[in-house]
Amino acid sequence: MRANPDSGAAIGARLDRLPMAWPIWRLVLLLSAGAFFEIYDLFLTADLSPGLVRAGIFRPEGAVFWGLSSQATFAAATFGGLFVGTIAFSAVADRLGRRPIFTFSLLWYTAATAAMALQSTATGIYLWRFVAGVGIGVELVTIDAYLAEFVPKRARTRAFACNAAVQFLGVPAAAFLAWILVPRSPGGIDGWRWVALISAVGAAVVWAIRSRVPESPRWLAEHGRDAEADQIVGDLEAAVGMGSGATGPAAEPRSEDPAPRRLGRVIGMLVVFQFFQTIGFYGFGNWLPTLLAAGGASVIHSLQYSFAIALAYPAGPLLCLLFADRFEPKWQIVVAALGVAGFGLLFAEQTGSAGIIFCGILVTFANCAMSYAYHAYQTELFPTRIRVRAVGFCYSWSRLSTVFSSFMIAFFLARFGRTGVFAFIAASMAVVALVIGVLGPRTRGRSLEETAAGPGAPARGFR
C-alpha cells in the first residue's frame, strides 16, 4: 500500500506532542532491556579472552591465525559479524518492520553465543563469534530507529541517555561474572563457558518484551498502514491522558525525503565519523583487561579493575540525563570525543590502582556520553523509509574499522605499549571532533520529519 506523506507527518506531529510520561518511558525501558543483552554479549569480547587463554584455547602471545594474536582475531571475528549484520541485513527492518527484527535478531545472537560456549578450538570460537556478531549488528541499528520513532522530539536525546544507562548495565554484569567465574571452573566446566551461556537468558526474556512493544507508528504510516498507526498513537494518547488526535498546532504537510546532495553529504560525514569513533570506544572497552595486563596486572587484578571501571558505563549516561536535552547533540559528541582523547592519554601513564581506576572511569564516562549522543543524532538525519538501512550502512563502517583497528591496537601495544595505543586513540578522536564539529547539522528540538528533510533548503542547517 502506498504511503500518504500527510498521514506520516500527522502521526509524527501527534507523537511529538505527547508528554514524556510513564507510558513513553515504559517503552524506552522495554526496548533498552532488549539492548541490555546485546551489550552484555558484545562486551564478552574483552571479558572472555583471559578465560580462553587460561583454558589453553587462546595463546597469550604469538602467531595463531594469519600471523595475528588470538585477542585481535577474536575481536575481528566479532566486528566482522557486526559489519555483515549492519550492512547486509539492516534494510530488512525497513522492509518488514522494527518489531519482528528486534525479536529475531536477539534470538539469533543469543543462540550463536550459546553455541560458541560449547566450542573447544580457537577456530570454532571465531566462527560462532562471527555468527553472533551478525545478529548483534542488526539489533543495534533496529533499536536505535525504534526508539527515535516513538519518543517526542524534546526528549529524544534524554531517552537515548536512559537507553544507554540500561543497556550499559550489561557491561558491569559481564565484567562481574567474568571476574567471579573466569578464573574458576564451577562444576568442572570452564568459567568462560558459564559467562557465555548466561547470555542465552536473553532468549527467554525477549518474548516477554515482544508482547508489550508495538510496531513503530511512523513505520506503519510510511507503509500505508494508517489505521494501525492511528490506533497505536491513540492508545498512547489515552494512556497519557490526552484526547485522540491531541489538540495543538496541526502538522505541516512536508516530504521527509532529503535532496540527494544533502543525503550524500550526511552519509559521507557519518561514514568518516563511524570509522574513527569506534577506535576510542571499543579500542578501550574490548582491550581493557589486555591493556591492564600489559601494565603488569595479573589476570585476577585486571578483571577486578575492569569490573570497577565497567560500573561507570551505566552511571555515565544516568548523570547525562540531567542535561542531555539541554545542549545540541553534535557538540555533546565533540566534547566527549576530546574527553576520550585527553583522559585516555592520562590513563596510559597510570601505574597505581587508584589512578588506573579513576582515569579509566573518566575515559568510560566520555565514551558513554559520545555513544548515547551519536546514537540519537544519527537516527535523526534520515527519513523513516530508509532509516535503519542508512544508519546501518554508516554504522557498518565502525564495524569494519574495528576489525582493522583490533590488529592496529595489537601492533601498537606490542611495539609502543599502552602509550602508543592511547596516542592512536587520541588521534582518531581528533578526527571525530573535527568532522562532526565542522560538518554536523543541528538537530536539537526538531522533529524527525524536519531533520530528515532538511530545514527548507536542501543543505541549510549545516553550520
C-alpha positions as CSV (number, residue, x, y, z in Angstrom):
1,M,0.0,0.0,0.0
2,R,1.3,3.4,-0.9
3,A,2.1,5.8,2.0
4,N,0.4,9.2,2.4
5,P,3.0,11.8,3.3
6,D,0.5,13.9,5.1
7,S,-0.5,11.0,7.2
8,G,3.1,10.3,8.2
9,A,3.6,13.9,9.1
10,A,0.4,13.9,11.2
11,I,1.4,10.8,13.1
12,G,4.9,12.3,13.7
13,A,3.3,15.5,15.0
14,R,1.0,13.6,17.3
15,L,3.9,11.6,18.7
16,D,5.9,14.8,19.2
17,R,3.1,16.4,21.2
18,L,3.0,13.6,23.7
19,P,4.3,14.4,27.2
20,M,7.3,12.3,28.3
21,A,5.1,10.4,30.7
22,W,5.4,6.9,32.2
23,P,3.8,5.1,29.1
24,I,6.6,6.5,26.9
25,W,9.3,5.8,29.4
26,R,8.0,2.3,29.7
27,L,8.5,1.7,26.0
28,V,12.0,3.2,26.3
29,L,12.8,0.8,29.2
30,L,11.4,-2.3,27.4
31,L,13.5,-1.6,24.3
32,S,16.5,-0.9,26.5
33,A,16.1,-4.2,28.3
34,G,16.4,-6.0,25.0
35,A,19.6,-3.9,24.3
36,F,21.0,-5.0,27.7
37,F,21.6,-8.5,26.4
38,E,23.2,-7.2,23.2
39,I,25.7,-5.1,25.1
40,Y,26.4,-8.0,27.6
41,D,27.1,-10.2,24.6
42,L,29.2,-7.6,22.8
43,F,31.5,-6.9,25.7
44,L,32.2,-10.6,26.2
45,T,34.9,-9.9,23.6
46,A,37.1,-8.4,26.3
47,D,36.0,-10.4,29.3
48,L,36.3,-13.9,27.9
49,S,39.8,-13.5,26.5
50,P,41.6,-14.2,29.8
51,G,39.5,-17.3,30.3
52,L,40.2,-18.6,26.8
53,V,43.9,-18.1,27.5
54,R,43.6,-19.9,30.8
55,A,41.7,-22.8,29.1
56,G,44.5,-23.1,26.5
57,I,42.3,-22.3,23.6
58,F,43.9,-18.9,23.1
59,R,47.6,-18.2,23.4
60,P,48.7,-15.1,25.2
61,E,51.3,-14.2,22.7
62,G,52.4,-15.4,19.3
63,A,51.0,-16.0,15.8
64,V,47.9,-18.2,15.8
65,F,45.8,-17.1,12.8
66,W,47.2,-15.3,9.7
67,G,50.2,-14.4,12.0
68,L,47.9,-12.4,14.3
69,S,47.2,-12.7,18.1
70,S,44.2,-14.6,19.4
71,Q,42.8,-11.4,21.1
72,A,42.9,-9.4,17.9
73,T,41.4,-12.3,15.9
74,F,38.6,-12.7,18.4
75,A,37.7,-9.0,18.3
76,A,38.0,-9.0,14.5
77,A,35.6,-12.0,14.2
78,T,33.1,-10.2,16.4
79,F,33.2,-7.0,14.5
80,G,33.4,-8.7,11.1
81,G,30.0,-10.2,12.0
82,L,28.7,-6.9,13.1
83,F,29.8,-5.4,9.8
84,V,27.9,-8.1,7.8
85,G,24.8,-7.7,10.0
86,T,24.6,-3.9,9.7
87,I,25.4,-3.6,6.0
88,A,23.7,-6.7,4.6
89,F,20.6,-7.1,6.8
90,S,19.6,-3.7,8.3
91,A,17.4,-3.0,5.3
92,V,15.2,-5.9,6.4
93,A,14.0,-3.7,9.3
94,D,12.9,-1.0,6.9
95,R,11.0,-3.6,4.8
96,L,9.5,-5.9,7.4
97,G,9.2,-3.5,10.4
98,R,11.1,-2.8,13.6
99,R,9.3,-5.2,15.9
100,P,9.9,-8.5,14.1
101,I,13.6,-7.8,13.5
102,F,14.1,-6.6,17.1
103,T,12.8,-10.1,18.2
104,F,14.5,-12.3,15.6
105,S,18.0,-10.8,15.9
106,L,18.1,-11.1,19.7
107,L,17.2,-14.8,19.4
108,W,19.8,-15.2,16.7
109,Y,22.8,-13.8,18.6
110,T,21.9,-15.4,22.0
111,A,21.7,-18.9,20.2
112,A,25.0,-18.3,18.5
113,T,26.7,-17.3,21.7
114,A,25.4,-20.4,23.4
115,A,26.9,-22.4,20.6
116,M,30.2,-20.6,21.0
117,A,30.2,-21.7,24.7
118,L,30.4,-25.3,23.5
119,Q,33.5,-24.9,21.4
120,S,36.9,-26.2,22.2
121,T,39.0,-24.8,19.4
122,A,40.0,-21.3,18.5
123,T,38.6,-21.7,15.0
124,G,35.2,-22.7,16.4
125,I,35.2,-19.7,18.8
126,Y,36.0,-17.4,15.9
127,L,33.3,-18.9,13.7
128,W,30.4,-18.7,16.2
129,R,31.5,-15.3,17.4
130,F,31.2,-14.1,13.8
131,V,27.7,-15.6,13.6
132,A,26.7,-13.9,16.8
133,G,28.0,-10.6,15.6
134,V,25.7,-10.7,12.6
135,G,22.7,-10.7,14.9
136,I,24.0,-8.1,17.2
137,G,24.7,-5.8,14.2
138,V,21.1,-5.9,13.1
139,E,19.8,-5.4,16.6
140,L,21.8,-2.3,17.4
141,V,20.5,-0.2,14.5
142,T,17.0,-1.5,14.7
143,I,16.6,-0.5,18.4
144,D,18.0,3.0,17.6
145,A,15.4,3.6,14.9
146,Y,12.6,2.0,17.1
147,L,13.5,4.4,19.9
148,A,13.8,7.5,17.9
149,E,10.4,7.0,16.1
150,F,8.5,6.7,19.4
151,V,10.0,9.4,21.6
152,P,8.8,13.1,21.4
153,K,11.4,15.4,19.9
154,R,12.0,17.4,23.0
155,A,13.1,14.3,25.0
156,R,14.8,12.2,22.3
157,T,18.4,12.7,23.4
158,R,17.4,12.1,27.1
159,A,15.6,8.9,26.0
160,F,18.8,7.7,24.4
161,A,20.8,8.5,27.5
162,C,18.3,6.4,29.5
163,N,18.6,3.6,26.9
164,A,22.4,3.7,27.2
165,A,22.2,3.6,31.0
166,V,20.1,0.4,30.9
167,Q,21.9,-1.4,28.2
168,F,25.3,-0.5,29.6
169,L,24.3,-2.4,32.8
170,G,25.4,-5.3,30.6
171,V,29.0,-4.2,30.8
172,P,29.5,-4.5,34.6
173,A,27.3,-7.6,34.6
174,A,29.6,-9.2,32.1
175,A,32.7,-7.9,33.9
176,F,31.4,-9.1,37.3
177,L,30.5,-12.6,36.1
178,A,33.9,-12.8,34.3
179,W,35.7,-11.7,37.5
180,I,33.9,-14.3,39.6
181,L,33.8,-17.2,37.1
182,V,36.6,-16.9,34.5
183,P,39.4,-17.8,37.0
184,R,37.5,-20.8,38.2
185,S,35.8,-24.0,36.8
186,P,32.4,-24.4,38.6
187,G,31.1,-27.9,38.3
188,G,34.2,-28.8,36.3
189,I,33.2,-26.5,33.4
190,D,35.5,-23.7,32.4
191,G,34.2,-20.4,33.9
192,W,34.3,-18.6,30.5
193,R,31.7,-21.1,29.2
194,W,29.3,-20.2,32.1
195,V,29.7,-16.5,31.3
196,A,28.8,-17.1,27.7
197,L,25.9,-19.4,28.4
198,I,24.3,-16.8,30.7
199,S,23.8,-14.6,27.7
200,A,21.2,-17.1,26.4
201,V,18.9,-15.9,29.2
202,G,18.0,-13.1,26.7
203,A,16.2,-15.6,24.5
204,A,13.6,-16.2,27.3
205,V,13.3,-12.5,28.3
206,V,12.7,-11.3,24.7
207,W,9.3,-12.9,24.4
208,A,8.0,-11.0,27.4
209,I,9.3,-7.8,25.9
210,R,8.0,-8.5,22.4
211,S,4.4,-8.8,23.6
212,R,4.5,-5.3,25.2
213,V,6.1,-3.3,22.5
214,P,4.0,-2.2,19.5
215,E,5.3,-1.6,15.9
216,S,6.6,1.9,15.2
217,P,3.7,4.1,14.1
218,R,6.0,6.1,11.8
219,W,7.0,2.9,10.0
220,L,3.3,1.8,9.7
221,A,2.3,5.2,8.3
222,E,5.3,5.0,5.9
223,H,3.9,1.7,4.6
224,G,0.3,2.9,4.2
225,R,-1.0,1.2,7.3
226,D,-2.6,4.4,8.6
227,A,-5.3,2.7,10.7
228,E,-2.8,0.7,12.7
229,A,-0.6,3.7,13.2
230,D,-3.6,5.8,14.3
231,Q,-4.6,3.0,16.8
232,I,-1.2,2.8,18.4
233,V,-0.8,6.6,18.8
234,G,-4.4,6.8,20.0
235,D,-3.6,4.2,22.7
236,L,-0.6,6.2,23.8
237,E,-2.6,9.4,23.9
238,A,-5.2,7.8,26.0
239,A,-2.5,6.3,28.3
240,V,-1.0,9.7,29.0
241,G,-4.4,11.4,29.4
242,M,-4.6,13.2,26.0
243,G,-7.6,13.0,23.6
244,S,-7.1,11.2,20.3
245,G,-5.6,13.5,17.8
246,A,-4.4,15.7,20.6
247,T,-5.1,19.4,20.5
248,G,-2.2,21.6,19.3
249,P,-0.8,23.1,16.1
250,A,-1.6,21.0,13.0
251,A,1.2,19.1,11.4
252,E,2.6,20.9,8.4
253,P,2.5,18.6,5.4
254,R,6.0,18.1,4.1
255,S,8.1,15.4,2.5
256,E,10.6,13.6,4.6
257,D,12.9,13.0,1.6
258,P,16.1,15.0,1.6
259,A,17.7,16.3,-1.5
260,P,20.2,13.7,-2.9
261,R,23.1,16.1,-2.4
262,R,22.3,16.7,1.2
263,L,21.8,12.9,1.8
264,G,25.1,12.1,0.3
265,R,26.8,14.7,2.5
266,V,25.2,13.3,5.6
267,I,26.2,9.8,4.7
268,G,29.8,10.9,4.0
269,M,30.1,12.7,7.3
270,L,28.8,9.8,9.3
271,V,30.9,7.2,7.5
272,V,34.1,9.1,8.4
273,F,32.7,9.7,12.0
274,Q,31.9,6.0,12.5
275,F,35.2,4.7,11.1
276,F,37.1,6.7,13.7
277,Q,34.7,6.9,16.8
278,T,34.8,3.1,17.3
279,I,38.6,3.2,17.8
280,G,38.1,5.1,21.0
281,F,35.0,3.2,22.3
282,Y,35.9,-0.4,21.5
283,G,39.7,0.2,21.4
284,F,39.3,0.9,25.2
285,G,36.4,-1.4,26.1
286,N,37.4,-4.5,24.2
287,W,41.1,-4.3,25.2
288,L,40.8,-3.1,28.8
289,P,41.9,-6.3,30.5
290,T,44.7,-6.8,28.0
291,L,45.9,-3.2,28.4
292,L,45.9,-3.6,32.2
293,A,47.8,-6.9,31.9
294,A,50.4,-5.1,29.7
295,G,50.9,-2.7,32.6
296,G,51.8,-5.7,34.8
297,A,48.4,-6.6,36.4
298,S,47.6,-10.2,37.0
299,V,44.6,-11.9,35.3
300,I,42.6,-11.6,38.6
301,H,43.6,-7.9,39.2
302,S,43.0,-6.9,35.6
303,L,39.4,-8.4,35.8
304,Q,38.9,-6.6,39.2
305,Y,40.0,-3.3,37.7
306,S,37.8,-3.9,34.6
307,F,34.8,-4.5,36.8
308,A,35.4,-1.3,38.8
309,I,35.7,0.7,35.6
310,A,32.8,-1.1,34.0
311,L,30.5,0.3,36.7
312,A,30.9,3.7,35.0
313,Y,29.1,2.5,31.9
314,P,25.6,2.8,33.2
315,A,26.5,5.6,35.7
316,G,27.7,7.9,32.9
317,P,24.5,8.1,30.9
318,L,22.5,8.4,34.1
319,L,24.4,11.6,35.0
320,C,23.9,12.8,31.5
321,L,20.2,12.6,31.9
322,L,20.5,15.9,33.7
323,F,21.5,17.8,30.6
324,A,21.1,15.5,27.6
325,D,18.3,17.6,26.0
326,R,19.7,21.0,27.0
327,F,22.6,21.0,24.6
328,E,23.0,20.4,20.9
329,P,23.8,16.7,20.3
330,K,26.6,17.5,17.9
331,W,28.5,19.5,20.5
332,Q,28.0,16.8,23.1
333,I,29.7,14.4,20.6
334,V,32.6,16.8,20.0
335,V,33.3,17.4,23.7
336,A,33.0,13.7,24.6
337,A,35.5,12.7,21.8
338,L,38.0,15.2,23.1
339,G,37.5,13.8,26.6
340,V,38.2,10.3,25.4
341,A,41.5,11.5,23.8
342,G,42.6,13.5,26.9
343,F,41.6,11.1,29.6
344,G,43.0,8.1,27.6
345,L,46.4,9.7,27.4
346,L,46.3,10.2,31.2
347,F,45.2,6.6,31.7
348,A,48.3,5.4,29.8
349,E,50.6,7.0,32.3
350,Q,49.0,5.5,35.5
351,T,50.6,2.7,37.4
352,G,48.8,2.7,40.8
353,S,45.4,1.1,41.2
354,A,43.6,4.3,42.2
355,G,44.9,6.2,39.2
356,I,44.1,3.4,36.8
357,I,40.5,3.1,38.0
358,F,39.9,6.9,38.2
359,C,41.3,7.6,34.7
360,G,39.5,4.5,33.4
361,I,36.2,5.8,34.7
362,L,36.8,9.2,33.1
363,V,37.5,7.5,29.7
364,T,34.4,5.4,30.1
365,F,32.2,8.4,31.0
366,A,33.4,10.3,27.9
367,N,32.9,7.2,25.7
368,C,29.3,6.7,27.1
369,A,28.4,10.4,26.5
370,M,29.7,10.2,22.9
371,S,27.8,6.9,22.4
372,Y,24.3,7.9,23.5
373,A,24.6,11.3,21.8
374,Y,25.6,9.9,18.4
375,H,23.1,7.0,18.6
376,A,20.3,9.7,18.9
377,Y,22.0,12.0,16.4
378,Q,22.4,9.6,13.5
379,T,18.8,8.3,13.6
380,E,17.5,11.9,13.3
381,L,19.2,12.6,10.0
382,F,17.4,10.1,7.7
383,P,13.8,9.6,6.6
384,T,11.7,6.7,8.1
385,R,11.6,4.7,4.9
386,I,15.4,4.2,4.8
387,R,16.3,5.0,8.5
388,V,17.6,1.6,9.5
389,R,19.3,0.9,6.2
390,A,21.0,4.3,6.1
391,V,22.1,4.1,9.7
392,G,23.2,0.5,9.2
393,F,25.3,1.5,6.2
394,C,27.1,4.3,8.1
395,Y,27.3,2.2,11.3
396,S,28.9,-0.7,9.3
397,W,32.0,1.4,8.8
398,S,32.6,1.4,12.5
399,R,32.4,-2.4,12.5
400,L,34.8,-2.6,9.6
401,S,37.1,-0.1,11.3
402,T,37.1,-2.2,14.5
403,V,38.3,-5.3,12.5
404,F,41.3,-3.4,11.3
405,S,41.8,-1.3,14.5
406,S,41.9,-4.5,16.6
407,F,45.1,-5.5,14.7
408,M,46.4,-1.9,14.8
409,I,46.0,-1.8,18.6
410,A,47.7,-5.2,18.9
411,F,50.6,-3.7,16.8
412,F,50.9,-0.5,18.8
413,L,50.6,-2.4,22.1
414,A,53.4,-4.8,21.1
415,R,55.7,-2.1,20.0
416,F,54.9,1.0,21.9
417,G,53.0,-0.2,25.0
418,R,49.8,1.4,26.4
419,T,51.1,4.9,25.5
420,G,51.2,4.0,21.8
421,V,47.7,2.6,21.9
422,F,46.2,5.7,23.5
423,A,48.1,8.0,21.1
424,F,46.4,6.1,18.3
425,I,43.0,6.5,20.0
426,A,43.6,10.2,20.7
427,A,44.4,10.9,17.0
428,S,41.2,9.1,16.0
429,M,39.1,11.1,18.5
430,A,40.6,14.4,17.0
431,V,39.2,13.3,13.6
432,V,35.8,12.6,15.2
433,A,35.6,16.1,16.8
434,L,36.6,17.8,13.6
435,V,34.2,16.1,11.2
436,I,31.1,16.5,13.5
437,G,32.1,20.0,14.6
438,V,32.5,21.3,11.1
439,L,30.0,19.3,9.0
440,G,27.4,18.1,11.5
441,P,23.8,19.6,11.2
442,R,22.0,20.8,14.3
443,T,19.0,18.7,15.4
444,R,18.0,19.8,18.9
445,G,14.3,20.3,19.3
446,R,13.4,19.4,15.7
447,S,11.1,16.6,14.6
448,L,12.4,13.6,12.7
449,E,10.5,14.8,9.6
450,E,12.2,18.2,9.8
451,T,15.8,16.9,10.3
452,A,15.4,14.2,7.6
453,A,14.0,16.6,5.0
454,G,16.4,19.5,5.9
455,P,15.3,22.9,7.1
456,G,13.8,24.4,4.0
457,A,16.7,24.4,1.6
458,P,18.5,21.1,0.9
459,A,21.8,21.9,2.6
460,R,20.8,24.5,5.1
461,G,21.3,23.6,8.7
462,F,24.9,22.5,8.1
463,R,26.7,25.1,10.2
